[in-house]
Amino acid sequence: MIVIDQCVLCGAQYQVEIRASQFKRWQDGEYIQGAMPDMDVYDREFLNSQICPRCFRELESDAEDWVQSEASDEHPLSPEPSTPLPRGGRPSSEGERKS
Ligand SMILES: [Zn+2]
């Protein structure tokens, strides 16, 4: 069967082809991942939230940008790159003592 619906974000019509038996399982309350394991993830997302693949990818990339900028602010990937040695040249073994 084919499900045709409109994207809630951009209003574009999008259609998803799906086995009726799978659709019924989902309608009966099964998780969409469980009812349609072999289905395209974007198609599933459209059935689930009525967001078309194009909009969904945009949301995804927005989220990635957000996560990345958050991460680089608070948790850099390489922890403490080239920490300057304290005066005297001793390696900083007392990491917890910060002044
Ligand atoms: Zn859309």
Backbone and ligand atoms as CSV (ligand in chain L), in Angstrom:
chain,resi,resn,atom,element,x,y,z
A,1,MET,N,N,0.840,-1.183,0.000
A,1,MET,CA,C,0.000,0.000,0.000
A,1,MET,C,C,0.885,1.245,0.000
A,2,ILE,N,N,0.290,2.348,-0.333
A,2,ILE,CA,C,1.041,3.601,-0.375
A,2,ILE,C,C,0.350,4.627,0.516
A,3,VAL,N,N,1.130,5.193,1.365
A,3,VAL,CA,C,0.614,6.239,2.236
A,3,VAL,C,C,1.072,7.576,1.677
A,4,ILE,N,N,0.123,8.459,1.434
A,4,ILE,CA,C,0.457,9.794,0.955
A,4,ILE,C,C,0.022,10.801,1.999
A,5,ASP,N,N,0.950,11.665,2.348
A,5,ASP,CA,C,0.609,12.661,3.353
A,5,ASP,C,C,1.424,13.921,3.103
A,6,GLN,N,N,1.086,14.940,3.824
A,6,GLN,CA,C,1.796,16.206,3.662
A,6,GLN,C,C,2.787,16.401,4.801
A,7,CYS,N,N,3.954,16.916,4.449
A,7,CYS,CA,C,4.945,17.248,5.465
A,7,CYS,C,C,4.408,18.387,6.334
A,8,VAL,N,N,4.540,18.220,7.643
A,8,VAL,CA,C,4.033,19.260,8.535
A,8,VAL,C,C,4.908,20.502,8.516
A,9,LEU,N,N,6.129,20.360,8.021
A,9,LEU,CA,C,7.041,21.507,8.033
A,9,LEU,C,C,6.996,22.299,6.733
A,10,CYS,N,N,7.132,21.608,5.600
A,10,CYS,CA,C,7.206,22.349,4.336
A,10,CYS,C,C,5.928,22.202,3.507
A,11,GLY,N,N,5.039,21.302,3.921
A,11,GLY,CA,C,3.775,21.162,3.228
A,11,GLY,C,C,3.858,20.339,1.959
A,12,ALA,N,N,5.032,19.842,1.626
A,12,ALA,CA,C,5.184,19.041,0.418
A,12,ALA,C,C,4.520,17.682,0.612
A,13,GLN,N,N,3.987,17.183,-0.494
A,13,GLN,CA,C,3.371,15.869,-0.416
A,13,GLN,C,C,4.453,14.808,-0.533
A,14,TYR,N,N,4.333,13.808,0.281
A,14,TYR,CA,C,5.330,12.747,0.260
A,14,TYR,C,C,4.602,11.427,0.373
A,15,GLN,N,N,5.129,10.445,-0.350
A,15,GLN,CA,C,4.469,9.148,-0.286
A,15,GLN,C,C,5.442,8.066,0.118
A,16,VAL,N,N,4.911,7.151,0.884
A,16,VAL,CA,C,5.710,6.065,1.422
A,16,VAL,C,C,5.030,4.760,1.048
A,17,GLU,N,N,5.832,3.867,0.496
A,17,GLU,CA,C,5.279,2.565,0.168
A,17,GLU,C,C,5.552,1.623,1.328
A,18,ILE,N,N,4.553,0.896,1.692
A,18,ILE,CA,C,4.658,0.112,2.906
A,18,ILE,C,C,3.763,-1.112,2.802
A,19,ARG,N,N,4.219,-2.199,3.391
A,19,ARG,CA,C,3.370,-3.385,3.405
A,19,ARG,C,C,2.202,-3.173,4.369
A,20,ALA,N,N,1.052,-3.540,3.930
A,20,ALA,CA,C,-0.150,-3.307,4.733
A,20,ALA,C,C,-0.056,-4.015,6.079
A,21,SER,N,N,0.553,-5.205,6.076
A,21,SER,CA,C,0.657,-5.951,7.330
A,21,SER,C,C,1.525,-5.193,8.331
A,22,GLN,N,N,2.597,-4.579,7.820
A,22,GLN,CA,C,3.468,-3.812,8.705
A,22,GLN,C,C,2.760,-2.572,9.222
A,23,PHE,N,N,2.051,-1.928,8.312
A,23,PHE,CA,C,1.330,-0.728,8.705
A,23,PHE,C,C,0.324,-1.044,9.804
A,24,LYS,N,N,-0.330,-2.194,9.644
A,24,LYS,CA,C,-1.348,-2.570,10.620
A,24,LYS,C,C,-0.705,-2.827,11.985
A,25,ARG,N,N,0.441,-3.494,11.975
A,25,ARG,CA,C,1.115,-3.749,13.250
A,25,ARG,C,C,1.458,-2.446,13.944
A,26,TRP,N,N,1.911,-1.499,13.157
A,26,TRP,CA,C,2.254,-0.195,13.738
A,26,TRP,C,C,1.001,0.486,14.293
A,27,GLN,N,N,-0.085,0.423,13.495
A,27,GLN,CA,C,-1.336,1.029,13.949
A,27,GLN,C,C,-1.843,0.353,15.219
A,28,ASP,N,N,-1.508,-0.934,15.357
A,28,ASP,CA,C,-1.952,-1.667,16.539
A,28,ASP,C,C,-1.113,-1.358,17.768
A,29,GLY,N,N,-0.129,-0.495,17.607
A,29,GLY,CA,C,0.597,-0.026,18.773
A,29,GLY,C,C,2.028,-0.500,18.873
A,30,GLU,N,N,2.493,-1.259,17.879
A,30,GLU,CA,C,3.886,-1.689,17.928
A,30,GLU,C,C,4.789,-0.509,17.607
A,31,TYR,N,N,5.984,-0.517,18.173
A,31,TYR,CA,C,6.960,0.507,17.815
A,31,TYR,C,C,7.217,0.447,16.318
A,32,ILE,N,N,7.382,1.601,15.708
A,32,ILE,CA,C,7.536,1.640,14.263
A,32,ILE,C,C,8.820,0.928,13.848
A,33,GLN,N,N,9.851,0.992,14.690
A,33,GLN,CA,C,11.092,0.299,14.372
A,33,GLN,C,C,10.889,-1.213,14.380
A,34,GLY,N,N,9.987,-1.655,15.248
A,34,GLY,CA,C,9.740,-3.080,15.339
A,34,GLY,C,C,8.810,-3.567,14.240
A,35,ALA,N,N,7.856,-2.733,13.872
A,35,ALA,CA,C,6.886,-3.136,12.865
A,35,ALA,C,C,7.492,-3.085,11.470
A,36,MET,N,N,8.411,-2.168,11.240
A,36,MET,CA,C,8.984,-1.994,9.891
A,36,MET,C,C,10.499,-1.901,9.971
A,37,PRO,N,N,11.138,-2.979,10.378
A,37,PRO,CA,C,12.598,-2.911,10.581
A,37,PRO,C,C,13.381,-2.685,9.297
A,38,ASP,N,N,12.819,-3.091,8.156
A,38,ASP,CA,C,13.583,-2.992,6.911
A,38,ASP,C,C,13.269,-1.719,6.146
A,39,MET,N,N,12.515,-0.846,6.764
A,39,MET,CA,C,12.088,0.340,6.045
A,39,MET,C,C,13.119,1.459,6.161
A,40,ASP,N,N,13.159,2.280,5.165
A,40,ASP,CA,C,14.049,3.432,5.181
A,40,ASP,C,C,13.770,4.292,6.410
A,41,VAL,N,N,14.807,4.695,7.066
A,41,VAL,CA,C,14.629,5.404,8.327
A,41,VAL,C,C,13.882,6.722,8.121
A,42,TYR,N,N,14.117,7.358,6.967
A,42,TYR,CA,C,13.436,8.624,6.719
A,42,TYR,C,C,11.961,8.400,6.400
A,43,ASP,N,N,11.679,7.300,5.715
A,43,ASP,CA,C,10.280,6.983,5.450
A,43,ASP,C,C,9.542,6.701,6.761
A,44,ARG,N,N,10.221,5.975,7.628
A,44,ARG,CA,C,9.619,5.695,8.936
A,44,ARG,C,C,9.365,6.988,9.680
A,45,GLU,N,N,10.350,7.875,9.622
A,45,GLU,CA,C,10.205,9.135,10.331
A,45,GLU,C,C,9.021,9.913,9.791
A,46,PHE,N,N,8.820,9.818,8.486
A,46,PHE,CA,C,7.695,10.537,7.914
A,46,PHE,C,C,6.376,9.974,8.429
A,47,LEU,N,N,6.274,8.651,8.476
A,47,LEU,CA,C,5.059,8.045,9.011
A,47,LEU,C,C,4.869,8.446,10.469
A,48,ASN,N,N,5.957,8.487,11.173
A,48,ASN,CA,C,5.904,8.711,12.609
A,48,ASN,C,C,5.564,10.157,12.949
A,49,SER,N,N,6.250,11.094,12.292
A,49,SER,CA,C,6.117,12.489,12.708
A,49,SER,C,C,5.652,13.398,11.583
A,50,GLN,N,N,5.430,12.809,10.393
A,50,GLN,CA,C,4.995,13.581,9.234
A,50,GLN,C,C,5.986,14.675,8.879
A,51,ILE,N,N,7.255,14.353,9.015
A,51,ILE,CA,C,8.306,15.245,8.549
A,51,ILE,C,C,8.985,14.558,7.379
A,52,CYS,N,N,9.011,15.226,6.224
A,52,CYS,CA,C,9.547,14.591,5.029
A,52,CYS,C,C,11.072,14.450,5.144
A,53,PRO,N,N,11.661,13.542,4.379
A,53,PRO,CA,C,13.101,13.296,4.497
A,53,PRO,C,C,13.942,14.556,4.336
A,54,ARG,N,N,13.526,15.423,3.423
A,54,ARG,CA,C,14.299,16.637,3.199
A,54,ARG,C,C,14.351,17.491,4.471
A,55,CYS,N,N,13.172,17.702,5.067
A,55,CYS,CA,C,13.124,18.507,6.287
A,55,CYS,C,C,13.817,17.786,7.434
A,56,PHE,N,N,13.667,16.465,7.448
A,56,PHE,CA,C,14.263,15.716,8.547
A,56,PHE,C,C,15.779,15.822,8.511
A,57,ARG,N,N,16.348,15.759,7.296
A,57,ARG,CA,C,17.802,15.890,7.188
A,57,ARG,C,C,18.247,17.273,7.641
A,58,GLU,N,N,17.431,18.274,7.320
A,58,GLU,CA,C,17.796,19.620,7.763
A,58,GLU,C,C,17.791,19.701,9.280
A,59,LEU,N,N,16.764,19.104,9.883
A,59,LEU,CA,C,16.702,19.098,11.339
A,59,LEU,C,C,17.915,18.382,11.912
A,60,GLU,N,N,18.246,17.258,11.279
A,60,GLU,CA,C,19.396,16.480,11.745
A,60,GLU,C,C,20.674,17.289,11.693
A,61,SER,N,N,20.891,17.967,10.556
A,61,SER,CA,C,22.155,18.696,10.428
A,61,SER,C,C,22.169,19.883,11.375
A,62,ASP,N,N,21.014,20.493,11.598
A,62,ASP,CA,C,20.947,21.549,12.600
A,62,ASP,C,C,21.351,21.006,13.960
A,63,ALA,N,N,20.804,19.849,14.296
A,63,ALA,CA,C,21.098,19.258,15.593
A,63,ALA,C,C,22.581,18.937,15.704
A,64,GLU,N,N,23.152,18.429,14.604
A,64,GLU,CA,C,24.572,18.104,14.642
A,64,GLU,C,C,25.414,19.351,14.863
A,65,ASP,N,N,25.074,20.425,14.135
A,65,ASP,CA,C,25.814,21.658,14.330
A,65,ASP,C,C,25.741,22.101,15.780
A,66,TRP,N,N,24.554,21.995,16.335
A,66,TRP,CA,C,24.356,22.443,17.697
A,66,TRP,C,C,25.191,21.603,18.658
A,67,VAL,N,N,25.136,20.296,18.452
A,67,VAL,CA,C,25.882,19.398,19.336
A,67,VAL,C,C,27.368,19.667,19.231
A,68,GLN,N,N,27.834,19.855,17.981
A,68,GLN,CA,C,29.262,20.064,17.799
A,68,GLN,C,C,29.737,21.354,18.451
A,69,SER,N,N,28.954,22.423,18.295
A,69,SER,CA,C,29.405,23.675,18.874
A,69,SER,C,C,29.346,23.600,20.401
A,70,GLU,N,N,28.340,22.929,20.923
A,70,GLU,CA,C,28.286,22.705,22.363
A,70,GLU,C,C,29.520,21.950,22.836
A,71,ALA,N,N,29.834,20.879,22.110
A,71,ALA,CA,C,30.932,20.012,22.528
A,71,ALA,C,C,32.247,20.756,22.500
A,72,SER,N,N,32.462,21.567,21.440
A,72,SER,CA,C,33.761,22.218,21.342
A,72,SER,C,C,33.902,23.293,22.413
A,73,ASP,N,N,32.785,23.819,22.900
A,73,ASP,CA,C,32.877,24.795,23.969
A,73,ASP,C,C,33.227,24.148,25.304
A,74,GLU,N,N,32.534,23.062,25.608
A,74,GLU,CA,C,32.634,22.522,26.962
A,74,GLU,C,C,33.555,21.320,27.072
A,75,HIS,N,N,33.504,20.463,26.054
A,75,HIS,CA,C,34.299,19.238,26.129
A,75,HIS,C,C,35.070,19.066,24.831
A,76,PRO,N,N,36.237,19.656,24.728
A,76,PRO,CA,C,37.027,19.474,23.509
A,76,PRO,C,C,37.377,18.012,23.306
A,77,LEU,N,N,37.450,17.631,22.021
A,77,LEU,CA,C,37.686,16.222,21.709
A,77,LEU,C,C,39.027,15.760,22.262
A,78,SER,N,N,40.081,16.571,22.078
A,78,SER,CA,C,41.361,16.215,22.671
A,78,SER,C,C,41.491,16.966,23.988
A,79,PRO,N,N,41.418,16.274,25.077
A,79,PRO,CA,C,41.410,16.954,26.382
A,79,PRO,C,C,42.742,17.628,26.655
A,80,GLU,N,N,42.699,18.861,26.995
A,80,GLU,CA,C,43.861,19.664,27.359
A,80,GLU,C,C,44.999,19.517,26.359
A,81,PRO,N,N,44.842,20.088,25.187
A,81,PRO,CA,C,45.918,19.992,24.209
A,81,PRO,C,C,47.077,20.899,24.597
A,82,SER,N,N,48.230,20.320,24.726
A,82,SER,CA,C,49.474,21.030,25.043
A,82,SER,C,C,49.282,22.026,26.183
A,83,THR,N,N,48.986,21.483,27.347
A,83,THR,CA,C,48.843,22.334,28.523
A,83,THR,C,C,50.185,22.983,28.835
A,84,PRO,N,N,50.178,24.284,28.994
A,84,PRO,CA,C,51.464,24.947,29.301
A,84,PRO,C,C,52.004,24.477,30.643
A,85,LEU,N,N,53.280,24.207,30.673
A,85,LEU,CA,C,53.876,23.746,31.921
A,85,LEU,C,C,53.891,24.890,32.920
A,86,PRO,N,N,53.750,24.588,34.177
A,86,PRO,CA,C,53.855,25.644,35.203
A,86,PRO,C,C,55.276,26.175,35.249
A,87,ARG,N,N,55.404,27.361,35.797
A,87,ARG,CA,C,56.735,27.973,35.837
A,87,ARG,C,C,57.692,27.063,36.609
A,88,GLY,N,N,58.865,26.885,36.096
A,88,GLY,CA,C,59.794,25.953,36.719
A,88,GLY,C,C,59.912,24.691,35.899
A,89,GLY,N,N,59.006,24.473,34.992
A,89,GLY,CA,C,59.158,23.382,34.050
A,89,GLY,C,C,58.730,22.025,34.570
A,90,ARG,N,N,58.090,21.966,35.724
A,90,ARG,CA,C,57.650,20.661,36.198
A,90,ARG,C,C,56.403,20.246,35.431
A,91,PRO,N,N,56.303,18.973,35.108
A,91,PRO,CA,C,55.039,18.506,34.501
A,91,PRO,C,C,53.905,18.656,35.492
A,92,SER,N,N,52.730,19.019,34.972
A,92,SER,CA,C,51.626,19.313,35.878
A,92,SER,C,C,51.014,18.027,36.397
A,93,SER,N,N,51.584,17.513,37.485
A,93,SER,CA,C,51.049,16.290,38.077
A,93,SER,C,C,49.897,16.611,39.026
A,94,GLU,N,N,49.870,17.869,39.515
A,94,GLU,CA,C,48.792,18.225,40.443
A,94,GLU,C,C,47.675,18.910,39.670
A,95,GLY,N,N,46.951,18.116,38.947
A,95,GLY,CA,C,45.923,18.682,38.100
A,95,GLY,C,C,44.776,19.287,38.870
A,96,GLU,N,N,44.518,18.742,40.038
A,96,GLU,CA,C,43.341,19.207,40.772
A,96,GLU,C,C,43.583,20.550,41.457
A,97,ARG,N,N,44.851,20.908,41.630
A,97,ARG,CA,C,45.134,22.180,42.282
A,97,ARG,C,C,45.183,23.278,41.249
A,98,LYS,N,N,44.137,24.061,41.215
A,98,LYS,CA,C,44.093,25.161,40.259
A,98,LYS,C,C,44.044,26.462,41.036
A,99,SER,N,N,44.770,27.452,40.596
A,99,SER,CA,C,44.726,28.707,41.286
A,99,SER,C,C,44.361,29.806,40.343
L,1,ZN,ZN,ZN,9.162,18.804,4.461
